[in-house]
Each structure stands twice: as structure tokens, then as C-alpha cells.
Amino acid sequence: MKSILAVMLSVGAYVLYRNRYHWSNALLSQPVLRKQAIRIAMKIPFVRKRMVGGLFSARS
């Protein structure tokens, strides 16, 4: 029983990994989920610093 569950989880993880960009595009196409993802990402100091720094830096 445990070995069948382990195999099923492994196959599921493999399928999700192979189609990760398709799934991320599908999830982020939903406005509510996209908004939540941005809120979570902006709570991470490194991400926030890079995003805000990129928005307000002078470009030549």
C-alpha cells in the first residue's frame, strides 16, 4: 500500500514538474491568484528590493 502511494506521488510530481510552466501560466492568468502571488513575493526582502530598485533606477 505504501509503495503504491509512493509511486503515485512520484509520478504526480514528475508530471507537475514536466508541465510546470503550463500550470504556472494557468494559475497566474487568474487575477485573484496573480494578486496573491505578487503580495507574497513582495514580502520577501530580496524580491522587493530588486523589484522596487528596478522600477526607480535611471536607465541610460
Summary of the structure (lengths in Angstrom):
residues: 60
radius of gyration: 17.9
end to end distance: 62.2
largest distance: 62.2
contacts: 107
relative contact order: 0.07
helix: 83%
strand: 0%
